[in-house]
């Protein structure tokens, strides 16, 4: 009977050992290959470690407090047993010493607990967000690689189509089909360029910054979009300040101006007008403003215009030719330049996009020279309004 029991127990233990080994192997494989599971395990382990540290801090604090209190009581008893001592004064001194010890210990323990909490909270947050951060980086890198691979075949297709369009024997319906194909290829190329810009915006170390004449960038973009503005008979007015140098990357800034101005052109009605302004607003910042008088953006859509692929109705539907990435690219590139973008819009009244960028070194030096020159200028200000009857002088 005992032999049968021993064999049964051995088989049971063997089965459980096998299951345990399989479970450990599955756990190790999942921990190695599943980043989210690995993060969950790490976070739980850190929380357990955090709880253990708190218990250790509380235990050490209690031990120190007990030790100090025991010493204080021992000294109080020794003083009470010594001849000529006053029991009342001894008890008061012991109580004051115990209160001081308690306050000091609580302060030290609180400081240690806060420090441990902050450090472990930071570590837990970093570990918890690591898979998401890596996934986002891999996703954008994948998009950039795919976009690069697509550019060459699309370029070949477009070239072949344009060569076919040069044939004088091409039938009218076939020519219309090829023209439509070229337009769609141009739209796909624009989407690919936006994807590449979005991919590059997360790698600021690859982008070179220097003094850039923002006015020249704006002029170049206006020239490139000339055919589009002519087809809609739009009037584009550019007002440039003499100081317009910014600290940035020419290609990125051209992409910013191109996307915003093209949006304005698309959503401005035929024979409308667009105003582009470049001027300094602070000693260390330049401001680019693009104002159109078109359809405007609805309030419910205005707070989502920087989301990728978002299109509001009806101003941002696919039929307008946009990719849904233009303003996302603008937002990322402006952020990359440590700038600021503001969009104000009202339906049927138009949209104003304002972009502030850090001034370039040349603009900063010119600003300083202008301020030094102004120090030698005297000014007089006269208020001729109804309530103003005073004249102020300011001479330097």
Phi, psi and omega in degrees: 000316179293328178292318178296318179297319180294319178295318179297317179296320179296319178295321178296314179296323179294318179296317180293324178295320179294317178297319180296318179295319178296318180297318179295319179294316178298319179298317181295319179295316180295322179295325183283322189254346180252104185295327181288321176296318178300321178294318178300314179298316181296319180295315178298317179298319179292323177295320176297317178298321178298315178297319179297319179297320178296319178297320178296316179298316180295318180296314180296319179297315179296320180295315179297317180295318178296319180296313180295321179294321178297317178297317180297318179294321179298315178296322179295321179293319179297318178293324180292327180278346179285147182293142177082009180273149178262117184300324182295315181292327180293315180297322179294317180293322178295317180297319179295321180293320178295320179296319179296317178299316181298315180297315181296318181293319179296319179297313179298315181296319179297317179298317180295317180297317179296316181297315180297319180298315181296315182295312182289327176296319178296316180296317180297318180296316179298317180292320182294325183270353184299313179298320179296318179295317178294321179295319179295318178297316179295322180296314181292324177293321178297316179299317179296318179295317179296318179298318178299317182293331183280339186297317184296308179297325178294321178297320179295315180299316181295317179298314179297321179293318179293325176296319178297326180291340179285347182289130179284342182271004182290132180290157187297315181293325178290323177297318178297321178296316179294320177300317178296323178296317179297319178298316179293323177296322176297321180293319177296320178298321178295319178298317180296318178298321178295319178297319178294322178295319179295322178293321181288334185292342179269003178236069184298338181292343180270354185256130181268131179251141177198180177293126181233131175282104183295330178297318178294322177298316180296316179299317179298319179292319179299320178295319180294330180264013184300317181296324179291318179290324179294323181295334178255003180054048180267149176256115179252116181252127180245127177244120186242136172278160177292328176263110183211021180275131179239163177263108184189196180246129187297316182295317180294317180293324176297321178295319179299307182297319181300312183294317182291314182293322179294322174301315180298319180295316182298321186261012174261132181293162181305141181065021178273190182221153180226136181245126179242128183231136173233120183202155175283139178247336176222166178302334185241018180219146173247152183234128174252124180237128176237114185242128174240165182239045185261217188288335182078179182236133179295151182301320182293336180267337189298326184278000182236009187291341180268001178284140179299135175067010180278134174226125175277165177254136359260004192284342185234041177279165186296331182296342180285350176096359180281158179263350184081004181247350188305306183286334173297316177299315180302313181299316181294319182289323176296319177298321179298329179271008183058037180257192182218137179237135179230135179237122175241133184208153174218138182299135180065010179238345176113181185225142176239119176252121181243127181236121176258133181230149177298138179290151177283171181298324179295317179294322179295320179292321177294323178295319178295321178295321179295321179294320179295323179292325182290337180299337182262011183253136175264144182233153171225134180240127181237128180256111180261013179289170187297320182270351183258114180236021181243150177245131182247139176250144174217104181241140180246000000 
